[in-house]
Amino acid sequence: VTGVAHCVLTPYWSQKLSKRNLSAFQASRRTGFMDTELDGDRVILKGYAVTVMECKILIEWS
């Protein structure tokens, strides 16, 4: 599920539906369900997750 998309959509739909807590479904290749909660200017995502990629980033300061 694309968390960043739900972070954008939650404030929009929360305002439209006058609800802080929503249930979301993503119909894509990686289909999934999640619950979202609008908490002030933050969106809380709740659901099950699996790791699909891990990486390390090296930042050198000069």
mmCIF file of the N, C-alpha and C atoms, coordinates in Angstrom:
data_MODEL
# 
_entry.id   MODEL 
# 
loop_
_atom_site.group_PDB 
_atom_site.id 
_atom_site.type_symbol 
_atom_site.label_atom_id 
_atom_site.label_alt_id 
_atom_site.label_comp_id 
_atom_site.label_asym_id 
_atom_site.label_entity_id 
_atom_site.label_seq_id 
_atom_site.pdbx_PDB_ins_code 
_atom_site.Cartn_x 
_atom_site.Cartn_y 
_atom_site.Cartn_z 
_atom_site.occupancy 
_atom_site.B_iso_or_equiv 
_atom_site.pdbx_formal_charge 
_atom_site.auth_seq_id 
_atom_site.auth_comp_id 
_atom_site.auth_asym_id 
_atom_site.auth_atom_id 
_atom_site.pdbx_PDB_model_num 
ATOM 1   N N  . VAL A 1 1  ? 0.857   -1.173 0.000  1.00 0.00 ? 1  VAL A N  1 
ATOM 2   C CA . VAL A 1 1  ? 0.000   0.000  0.000  1.00 0.00 ? 1  VAL A CA 1 
ATOM 3   C C  . VAL A 1 1  ? 0.899   1.231  0.000  1.00 0.00 ? 1  VAL A C  1 
ATOM 4   N N  . THR A 1 2  ? 0.479   2.244  -0.681 1.00 0.00 ? 2  THR A N  1 
ATOM 5   C CA . THR A 1 2  ? 1.264   3.467  -0.803 1.00 0.00 ? 2  THR A CA 1 
ATOM 6   C C  . THR A 1 2  ? 0.911   4.427  0.334  1.00 0.00 ? 2  THR A C  1 
ATOM 7   N N  . GLY A 1 3  ? 1.751   4.448  1.360  1.00 0.00 ? 3  GLY A N  1 
ATOM 8   C CA . GLY A 1 3  ? 1.474   5.272  2.531  1.00 0.00 ? 3  GLY A CA 1 
ATOM 9   C C  . GLY A 1 3  ? 1.426   6.753  2.234  1.00 0.00 ? 3  GLY A C  1 
ATOM 10  N N  . VAL A 1 4  ? 2.319   7.217  1.369  1.00 0.00 ? 4  VAL A N  1 
ATOM 11  C CA . VAL A 1 4  ? 2.365   8.657  1.091  1.00 0.00 ? 4  VAL A CA 1 
ATOM 12  C C  . VAL A 1 4  ? 1.076   9.118  0.411  1.00 0.00 ? 4  VAL A C  1 
ATOM 13  N N  . ALA A 1 5  ? 0.493   8.291  -0.433 1.00 0.00 ? 5  ALA A N  1 
ATOM 14  C CA . ALA A 1 5  ? -0.775  8.657  -1.078 1.00 0.00 ? 5  ALA A CA 1 
ATOM 15  C C  . ALA A 1 5  ? -1.889  8.793  -0.042 1.00 0.00 ? 5  ALA A C  1 
ATOM 16  N N  . HIS A 1 6  ? -1.901  7.888  0.923  1.00 0.00 ? 6  HIS A N  1 
ATOM 17  C CA . HIS A 1 6  ? -2.930  7.952  1.959  1.00 0.00 ? 6  HIS A CA 1 
ATOM 18  C C  . HIS A 1 6  ? -2.714  9.144  2.892  1.00 0.00 ? 6  HIS A C  1 
ATOM 19  N N  . CYS A 1 7  ? -1.476  9.572  3.053  1.00 0.00 ? 7  CYS A N  1 
ATOM 20  C CA . CYS A 1 7  ? -1.199  10.775 3.857  1.00 0.00 ? 7  CYS A CA 1 
ATOM 21  C C  . CYS A 1 7  ? -1.744  12.024 3.172  1.00 0.00 ? 7  CYS A C  1 
ATOM 22  N N  . VAL A 1 8  ? -1.810  12.009 1.855  1.00 0.00 ? 8  VAL A N  1 
ATOM 23  C CA . VAL A 1 8  ? -2.376  13.136 1.102  1.00 0.00 ? 8  VAL A CA 1 
ATOM 24  C C  . VAL A 1 8  ? -3.901  13.042 1.065  1.00 0.00 ? 8  VAL A C  1 
ATOM 25  N N  . LEU A 1 9  ? -4.420  11.838 0.869  1.00 0.00 ? 9  LEU A N  1 
ATOM 26  C CA . LEU A 1 9  ? -5.865  11.662 0.721  1.00 0.00 ? 9  LEU A CA 1 
ATOM 27  C C  . LEU A 1 9  ? -6.638  11.767 2.033  1.00 0.00 ? 9  LEU A C  1 
ATOM 28  N N  . THR A 1 10 ? -6.023  11.392 3.142  1.00 0.00 ? 10 THR A N  1 
ATOM 29  C CA . THR A 1 10 ? -6.734  11.388 4.424  1.00 0.00 ? 10 THR A CA 1 
ATOM 30  C C  . THR A 1 10 ? -7.249  12.767 4.829  1.00 0.00 ? 10 THR A C  1 
ATOM 31  N N  . PRO A 1 11 ? -6.444  13.834 4.793  1.00 0.00 ? 11 PRO A N  1 
ATOM 32  C CA . PRO A 1 11 ? -6.999  15.145 5.160  1.00 0.00 ? 11 PRO A CA 1 
ATOM 33  C C  . PRO A 1 11 ? -8.156  15.574 4.247  1.00 0.00 ? 11 PRO A C  1 
ATOM 34  N N  . TYR A 1 12 ? -8.037  15.278 2.958  1.00 0.00 ? 12 TYR A N  1 
ATOM 35  C CA . TYR A 1 12 ? -9.096  15.634 2.003  1.00 0.00 ? 12 TYR A CA 1 
ATOM 36  C C  . TYR A 1 12 ? -10.404 14.935 2.364  1.00 0.00 ? 12 TYR A C  1 
ATOM 37  N N  . TRP A 1 13 ? -10.356 13.593 2.491  1.00 0.00 ? 13 TRP A N  1 
ATOM 38  C CA . TRP A 1 13 ? -11.570 12.833 2.766  1.00 0.00 ? 13 TRP A CA 1 
ATOM 39  C C  . TRP A 1 13 ? -12.069 13.038 4.194  1.00 0.00 ? 13 TRP A C  1 
ATOM 40  N N  . SER A 1 14 ? -11.174 13.295 5.129  1.00 0.00 ? 14 SER A N  1 
ATOM 41  C CA . SER A 1 14 ? -11.604 13.581 6.502  1.00 0.00 ? 14 SER A CA 1 
ATOM 42  C C  . SER A 1 14 ? -12.469 14.828 6.543  1.00 0.00 ? 14 SER A C  1 
ATOM 43  N N  . GLN A 1 15 ? -12.061 15.836 5.792  1.00 0.00 ? 15 GLN A N  1 
ATOM 44  C CA . GLN A 1 15 ? -12.841 17.073 5.745  1.00 0.00 ? 15 GLN A CA 1 
ATOM 45  C C  . GLN A 1 15 ? -14.171 16.845 5.026  1.00 0.00 ? 15 GLN A C  1 
ATOM 46  N N  . LYS A 1 16 ? -14.134 16.152 3.891  1.00 0.00 ? 16 LYS A N  1 
ATOM 47  C CA . LYS A 1 16 ? -15.358 15.891 3.115  1.00 0.00 ? 16 LYS A CA 1 
ATOM 48  C C  . LYS A 1 16 ? -16.387 15.089 3.910  1.00 0.00 ? 16 LYS A C  1 
ATOM 49  N N  . LEU A 1 17 ? -15.913 14.087 4.656  1.00 0.00 ? 17 LEU A N  1 
ATOM 50  C CA . LEU A 1 17 ? -16.811 13.185 5.375  1.00 0.00 ? 17 LEU A CA 1 
ATOM 51  C C  . LEU A 1 17 ? -17.004 13.559 6.844  1.00 0.00 ? 17 LEU A C  1 
ATOM 52  N N  . SER A 1 18 ? -16.298 14.596 7.305  1.00 0.00 ? 18 SER A N  1 
ATOM 53  C CA . SER A 1 18 ? -16.347 15.022 8.715  1.00 0.00 ? 18 SER A CA 1 
ATOM 54  C C  . SER A 1 18 ? -16.004 13.871 9.655  1.00 0.00 ? 18 SER A C  1 
ATOM 55  N N  . LYS A 1 19 ? -14.929 13.136 9.304  1.00 0.00 ? 19 LYS A N  1 
ATOM 56  C CA . LYS A 1 19 ? -14.464 12.015 10.123 1.00 0.00 ? 19 LYS A CA 1 
ATOM 57  C C  . LYS A 1 19 ? -12.957 12.102 10.294 1.00 0.00 ? 19 LYS A C  1 
ATOM 58  N N  . ARG A 1 20 ? -12.473 11.779 11.481 1.00 0.00 ? 20 ARG A N  1 
ATOM 59  C CA . ARG A 1 20 ? -11.025 11.725 11.731 1.00 0.00 ? 20 ARG A CA 1 
ATOM 60  C C  . ARG A 1 20 ? -10.451 10.364 11.394 1.00 0.00 ? 20 ARG A C  1 
ATOM 61  N N  . ASN A 1 21 ? -11.237 9.312  11.585 1.00 0.00 ? 21 ASN A N  1 
ATOM 62  C CA . ASN A 1 21 ? -10.786 7.936  11.355 1.00 0.00 ? 21 ASN A CA 1 
ATOM 63  C C  . ASN A 1 21 ? -11.437 7.384  10.096 1.00 0.00 ? 21 ASN A C  1 
ATOM 64  N N  . LEU A 1 22 ? -10.607 6.847  9.215  1.00 0.00 ? 22 LEU A N  1 
ATOM 65  C CA . LEU A 1 22 ? -11.092 6.291  7.952  1.00 0.00 ? 22 LEU A CA 1 
ATOM 66  C C  . LEU A 1 22 ? -10.486 4.913  7.725  1.00 0.00 ? 22 LEU A C  1 
ATOM 67  N N  . SER A 1 23 ? -11.185 4.099  6.958  1.00 0.00 ? 23 SER A N  1 
ATOM 68  C CA . SER A 1 23 ? -10.644 2.823  6.489  1.00 0.00 ? 23 SER A CA 1 
ATOM 69  C C  . SER A 1 23 ? -10.338 2.985  5.012  1.00 0.00 ? 23 SER A C  1 
ATOM 70  N N  . ALA A 1 24 ? -9.174  2.511  4.602  1.00 0.00 ? 24 ALA A N  1 
ATOM 71  C CA . ALA A 1 24 ? -8.734  2.707  3.221  1.00 0.00 ? 24 ALA A CA 1 
ATOM 72  C C  . ALA A 1 24 ? -8.441  1.365  2.560  1.00 0.00 ? 24 ALA A C  1 
ATOM 73  N N  . PHE A 1 25 ? -8.675  1.312  1.254  1.00 0.00 ? 25 PHE A N  1 
ATOM 74  C CA . PHE A 1 25 ? -8.359  0.142  0.442  1.00 0.00 ? 25 PHE A CA 1 
ATOM 75  C C  . PHE A 1 25 ? -7.620  0.627  -0.791 1.00 0.00 ? 25 PHE A C  1 
ATOM 76  N N  . GLN A 1 26 ? -6.513  -0.001 -1.102 1.00 0.00 ? 26 GLN A N  1 
ATOM 77  C CA . GLN A 1 26 ? -5.766  0.349  -2.307 1.00 0.00 ? 26 GLN A CA 1 
ATOM 78  C C  . GLN A 1 26 ? -5.911  -0.791 -3.306 1.00 0.00 ? 26 GLN A C  1 
ATOM 79  N N  . ALA A 1 27 ? -6.524  -0.493 -4.446 1.00 0.00 ? 27 ALA A N  1 
ATOM 80  C CA . ALA A 1 27 ? -6.732  -1.494 -5.497 1.00 0.00 ? 27 ALA A CA 1 
ATOM 81  C C  . ALA A 1 27 ? -5.603  -1.363 -6.515 1.00 0.00 ? 27 ALA A C  1 
ATOM 82  N N  . SER A 1 28 ? -4.552  -2.110 -6.306 1.00 0.00 ? 28 SER A N  1 
ATOM 83  C CA . SER A 1 28 ? -3.399  -2.090 -7.205 1.00 0.00 ? 28 SER A CA 1 
ATOM 84  C C  . SER A 1 28 ? -2.753  -3.470 -7.161 1.00 0.00 ? 28 SER A C  1 
ATOM 85  N N  . ARG A 1 29 ? -1.606  -3.610 -7.793 1.00 0.00 ? 29 ARG A N  1 
ATOM 86  C CA . ARG A 1 29 ? -0.914  -4.898 -7.766 1.00 0.00 ? 29 ARG A CA 1 
ATOM 87  C C  . ARG A 1 29 ? -0.629  -5.328 -6.331 1.00 0.00 ? 29 ARG A C  1 
ATOM 88  N N  . ARG A 1 30 ? -0.201  -4.370 -5.495 1.00 0.00 ? 30 ARG A N  1 
ATOM 89  C CA . ARG A 1 30 ? 0.021   -4.671 -4.073 1.00 0.00 ? 30 ARG A CA 1 
ATOM 90  C C  . ARG A 1 30 ? -1.190  -4.192 -3.280 1.00 0.00 ? 30 ARG A C  1 
ATOM 91  N N  . THR A 1 31 ? -2.295  -4.867 -3.482 1.00 0.00 ? 31 THR A N  1 
ATOM 92  C CA . THR A 1 31 ? -3.554  -4.524 -2.828 1.00 0.00 ? 31 THR A CA 1 
ATOM 93  C C  . THR A 1 31 ? -3.390  -4.554 -1.313 1.00 0.00 ? 31 THR A C  1 
ATOM 94  N N  . GLY A 1 32 ? -4.097  -3.664 -0.639 1.00 0.00 ? 32 GLY A N  1 
ATOM 95  C CA . GLY A 1 32 ? -4.022  -3.679 0.809  1.00 0.00 ? 32 GLY A CA 1 
ATOM 96  C C  . GLY A 1 32 ? -5.063  -2.795 1.465  1.00 0.00 ? 32 GLY A C  1 
ATOM 97  N N  . PHE A 1 33 ? -5.251  -3.037 2.746  1.00 0.00 ? 33 PHE A N  1 
ATOM 98  C CA . PHE A 1 33 ? -6.169  -2.266 3.582  1.00 0.00 ? 33 PHE A CA 1 
ATOM 99  C C  . PHE A 1 33 ? -5.358  -1.556 4.655  1.00 0.00 ? 33 PHE A C  1 
ATOM 100 N N  . MET A 1 34 ? -5.844  -0.429 5.101  1.00 0.00 ? 34 MET A N  1 
ATOM 101 C CA . MET A 1 34 ? -5.256  0.242  6.258  1.00 0.00 ? 34 MET A CA 1 
ATOM 102 C C  . MET A 1 34 ? -6.288  1.172  6.863  1.00 0.00 ? 34 MET A C  1 
ATOM 103 N N  . ASP A 1 35 ? -6.073  1.507  8.098  1.00 0.00 ? 35 ASP A N  1 
ATOM 104 C CA . ASP A 1 35 ? -6.875  2.520  8.770  1.00 0.00 ? 35 ASP A CA 1 
ATOM 105 C C  . ASP A 1 35 ? -6.021  3.767  8.866  1.00 0.00 ? 35 ASP A C  1 
ATOM 106 N N  . THR A 1 36 ? -6.664  4.914  8.712  1.00 0.00 ? 36 THR A N  1 
ATOM 107 C CA . THR A 1 36 ? -5.947  6.178  8.839  1.00 0.00 ? 36 THR A CA 1 
ATOM 108 C C  . THR A 1 36 ? -6.646  7.039  9.885  1.00 0.00 ? 36 THR A C  1 
ATOM 109 N N  . GLU A 1 37 ? -5.866  7.881  10.525 1.00 0.00 ? 37 GLU A N  1 
ATOM 110 C CA . GLU A 1 37 ? -6.413  8.793  11.532 1.00 0.00 ? 37 GLU A CA 1 
ATOM 111 C C  . GLU A 1 37 ? -5.784  10.160 11.340 1.00 0.00 ? 37 GLU A C  1 
ATOM 112 N N  . LEU A 1 38 ? -6.616  11.177 11.223 1.00 0.00 ? 38 LEU A N  1 
ATOM 113 C CA . LEU A 1 38 ? -6.132  12.547 11.124 1.00 0.00 ? 38 LEU A CA 1 
ATOM 114 C C  . LEU A 1 38 ? -5.978  13.085 12.537 1.00 0.00 ? 38 LEU A C  1 
ATOM 115 N N  . ASP A 1 39 ? -4.750  13.451 12.909 1.00 0.00 ? 39 ASP A N  1 
ATOM 116 C CA . ASP A 1 39 ? -4.428  13.932 14.251 1.00 0.00 ? 39 ASP A CA 1 
ATOM 117 C C  . ASP A 1 39 ? -3.776  15.303 14.113 1.00 0.00 ? 39 ASP A C  1 
ATOM 118 N N  . GLY A 1 40 ? -4.601  16.340 14.052 1.00 0.00 ? 40 GLY A N  1 
ATOM 119 C CA . GLY A 1 40 ? -4.074  17.687 13.832 1.00 0.00 ? 40 GLY A CA 1 
ATOM 120 C C  . GLY A 1 40 ? -3.524  17.802 12.425 1.00 0.00 ? 40 GLY A C  1 
ATOM 121 N N  . ASP A 1 41 ? -2.222  18.091 12.325 1.00 0.00 ? 41 ASP A N  1 
ATOM 122 C CA . ASP A 1 41 ? -1.594  18.187 11.002 1.00 0.00 ? 41 ASP A CA 1 
ATOM 123 C C  . ASP A 1 41 ? -0.843  16.907 10.640 1.00 0.00 ? 41 ASP A C  1 
ATOM 124 N N  . ARG A 1 42 ? -1.107  15.827 11.357 1.00 0.00 ? 42 ARG A N  1 
ATOM 125 C CA . ARG A 1 42 ? -0.449  14.537 11.095 1.00 0.00 ? 42 ARG A CA 1 
ATOM 126 C C  . ARG A 1 42 ? -1.481  13.495 10.685 1.00 0.00 ? 42 ARG A C  1 
ATOM 127 N N  . VAL A 1 43 ? -1.009  12.533 9.888  1.00 0.00 ? 43 VAL A N  1 
ATOM 128 C CA . VAL A 1 43 ? -1.836  11.386 9.525  1.00 0.00 ? 43 VAL A CA 1 
ATOM 129 C C  . VAL A 1 43 ? -1.178  10.146 10.117 1.00 0.00 ? 43 VAL A C  1 
ATOM 130 N N  . ILE A 1 44 ? -1.939  9.388  10.869 1.00 0.00 ? 44 ILE A N  1 
ATOM 131 C CA . ILE A 1 44 ? -1.446  8.145  11.460 1.00 0.00 ? 44 ILE A CA 1 
ATOM 132 C C  . ILE A 1 44 ? -1.958  6.995  10.597 1.00 0.00 ? 44 ILE A C  1 
ATOM 133 N N  . LEU A 1 45 ? -1.035  6.160  10.131 1.00 0.00 ? 45 LEU A N  1 
ATOM 134 C CA . LEU A 1 45 ? -1.377  5.000  9.315  1.00 0.00 ? 45 LEU A CA 1 
ATOM 135 C C  . LEU A 1 45 ? -1.321  3.756  10.187 1.00 0.00 ? 45 LEU A C  1 
ATOM 136 N N  . LYS A 1 46 ? -2.340  2.908  10.083 1.00 0.00 ? 46 LYS A N  1 
ATOM 137 C CA . LYS A 1 46 ? -2.404  1.695  10.899 1.00 0.00 ? 46 LYS A CA 1 
ATOM 138 C C  . LYS A 1 46 ? -2.700  0.511  9.990  1.00 0.00 ? 46 LYS A C  1 
ATOM 139 N N  . GLY A 1 47 ? -1.891  -0.538 10.124 1.00 0.00 ? 47 GLY A N  1 
ATOM 140 C CA . GLY A 1 47 ? -2.126  -1.738 9.333  1.00 0.00 ? 47 GLY A CA 1 
ATOM 141 C C  . GLY A 1 47 ? -0.945  -2.675 9.435  1.00 0.00 ? 47 GLY A C  1 
ATOM 142 N N  . TYR A 1 48 ? -0.988  -3.732 8.654  1.00 0.00 ? 48 TYR A N  1 
ATOM 143 C CA . TYR A 1 48 ? 0.101   -4.704 8.613  1.00 0.00 ? 48 TYR A CA 1 
ATOM 144 C C  . TYR A 1 48 ? 1.067   -4.311 7.508  1.00 0.00 ? 48 TYR A C  1 
ATOM 145 N N  . ALA A 1 49 ? 2.346   -4.643 7.700  1.00 0.00 ? 49 ALA A N  1 
ATOM 146 C CA . ALA A 1 49 ? 3.355   -4.251 6.714  1.00 0.00 ? 49 ALA A CA 1 
ATOM 147 C C  . ALA A 1 49 ? 4.377   -5.358 6.526  1.00 0.00 ? 49 ALA A C  1 
ATOM 148 N N  . VAL A 1 50 ? 4.994   -5.347 5.371  1.00 0.00 ? 50 VAL A N  1 
ATOM 149 C CA . VAL A 1 50 ? 6.131   -6.215 5.078  1.00 0.00 ? 50 VAL A CA 1 
ATOM 150 C C  . VAL A 1 50 ? 7.229   -5.342 4.492  1.00 0.00 ? 50 VAL A C  1 
ATOM 151 N N  . THR A 1 51 ? 8.465   -5.729 4.730  1.00 0.00 ? 51 THR A N  1 
ATOM 152 C CA . THR A 1 51 ? 9.595   -4.998 4.166  1.00 0.00 ? 51 THR A CA 1 
ATOM 153 C C  . THR A 1 51 ? 9.802   -5.460 2.731  1.00 0.00 ? 51 THR A C  1 
ATOM 154 N N  . VAL A 1 52 ? 9.794   -4.515 1.789  1.00 0.00 ? 52 VAL A N  1 
ATOM 155 C CA . VAL A 1 52 ? 10.036  -4.862 0.386  1.00 0.00 ? 52 VAL A CA 1 
ATOM 156 C C  . VAL A 1 52 ? 11.413  -4.408 -0.074 1.00 0.00 ? 52 VAL A C  1 
ATOM 157 N N  . MET A 1 53 ? 12.059  -3.531 0.701  1.00 0.00 ? 53 MET A N  1 
ATOM 158 C CA . MET A 1 53 ? 13.389  -3.070 0.341  1.00 0.00 ? 53 MET A CA 1 
ATOM 159 C C  . MET A 1 53 ? 14.076  -2.497 1.574  1.00 0.00 ? 53 MET A C  1 
ATOM 160 N N  . GLU A 1 54 ? 15.362  -2.709 1.679  1.00 0.00 ? 54 GLU A N  1 
ATOM 161 C CA . GLU A 1 54 ? 16.180  -2.100 2.720  1.00 0.00 ? 54 GLU A CA 1 
ATOM 162 C C  . GLU A 1 54 ? 17.397  -1.500 2.063  1.00 0.00 ? 54 GLU A C  1 
ATOM 163 N N  . CYS A 1 55 ? 17.868  -0.380 2.589  1.00 0.00 ? 55 CYS A N  1 
ATOM 164 C CA . CYS A 1 55 ? 19.091  0.216  2.053  1.00 0.00 ? 55 CYS A CA 1 
ATOM 165 C C  . CYS A 1 55 ? 19.761  1.050  3.143  1.00 0.00 ? 55 CYS A C  1 
ATOM 166 N N  . LYS A 1 56 ? 21.004  1.369  2.899  1.00 0.00 ? 56 LYS A N  1 
ATOM 167 C CA . LYS A 1 56 ? 21.748  2.269  3.771  1.00 0.00 ? 56 LYS A CA 1 
ATOM 168 C C  . LYS A 1 56 ? 22.224  3.428  2.912  1.00 0.00 ? 56 LYS A C  1 
ATOM 169 N N  . ILE A 1 57 ? 22.156  4.613  3.468  1.00 0.00 ? 57 ILE A N  1 
ATOM 170 C CA . ILE A 1 57 ? 22.594  5.809  2.763  1.00 0.00 ? 57 ILE A CA 1 
ATOM 171 C C  . ILE A 1 57 ? 23.762  6.405  3.529  1.00 0.00 ? 57 ILE A C  1 
ATOM 172 N N  . LEU A 1 58 ? 24.851  6.615  2.839  1.00 0.00 ? 58 LEU A N  1 
ATOM 173 C CA . LEU A 1 58 ? 26.039  7.214  3.437  1.00 0.00 ? 58 LEU A CA 1 
ATOM 174 C C  . LEU A 1 58 ? 26.098  8.675  3.012  1.00 0.00 ? 58 LEU A C  1 
ATOM 175 N N  . ILE A 1 59 ? 26.117  9.555  3.987  1.00 0.00 ? 59 ILE A N  1 
ATOM 176 C CA . ILE A 1 59 ? 26.224  10.986 3.713  1.00 0.00 ? 59 ILE A CA 1 
ATOM 177 C C  . ILE A 1 59 ? 27.545  11.462 4.291  1.00 0.00 ? 59 ILE A C  1 
ATOM 178 N N  . GLU A 1 60 ? 28.377  12.006 3.439  1.00 0.00 ? 60 GLU A N  1 
ATOM 179 C CA . GLU A 1 60 ? 29.667  12.534 3.887  1.00 0.00 ? 60 GLU A CA 1 
ATOM 180 C C  . GLU A 1 60 ? 29.572  14.054 3.985  1.00 0.00 ? 60 GLU A C  1 
ATOM 181 N N  . TRP A 1 61 ? 29.935  14.567 5.151  1.00 0.00 ? 61 TRP A N  1 
ATOM 182 C CA . TRP A 1 61 ? 29.923  16.007 5.368  1.00 0.00 ? 61 TRP A CA 1 
ATOM 183 C C  . TRP A 1 61 ? 31.309  16.561 5.091  1.00 0.00 ? 61 TRP A C  1 
ATOM 184 N N  . SER A 1 62 ? 31.360  17.665 4.412  1.00 0.00 ? 62 SER A N  1 
ATOM 185 C CA . SER A 1 62 ? 32.677  18.265 4.155  1.00 0.00 ? 62 SER A CA 1 
ATOM 186 C C  . SER A 1 62 ? 32.841  19.589 4.853  1.00 0.00 ? 62 SER A C  1 
# 
